[in-house]
Amino acid sequence: MSKYNKKKRMNKYESLANRKKTMEYHLHGEGLFVYRNNTSGTLCLPKPTPKGQTRIEANAEFEGDNYYMSLVKTNMLKFIRELISPEEERKQKMLNEEKLILDQPATVTTKGAVEQVVVQPEKKKDKKLQEQIPAQANQPKKEVLLTEDPLEGVTILG
């Protein structure tokens, strides 16, 4: 038996995870579009819409991603309009993935809860401009508290 004929043996859980990953890959779609059933009867969709519909009545409209464009090519669906383009959706996902300070878990030390604040970095100023700015403006700005309730999620024992 040669080393090229060996297949990786997977257990049940690995094969289920592998199958789930391939299904997600093949059923992936981006953007949000409005489609209309172009057939004379009820259409059973190959994947559920974002609202969970799998059956679309004749001449009924529904929202879906660009996965359904293959059904437009076969004339089963009619493309009506674009709500969110795939590029806009990718930009929204990029913005949502960036973590804010508020998204971080609360930090509690022996001295108490640590509060997260935003500190704006100081900008370099010209000497001439610094002389013209009054003394009040040169004082450091107050720190802004990002959480409304600093004791949120803290239980005091005693």
Summary of the structure (lengths in Angstrom):
residues: 158
radius of gyration: 28.1
end to end distance: 70.5
largest distance: 85.4
contacts: 284
relative contact order: 0.11
helix: 30%
strand: 20%
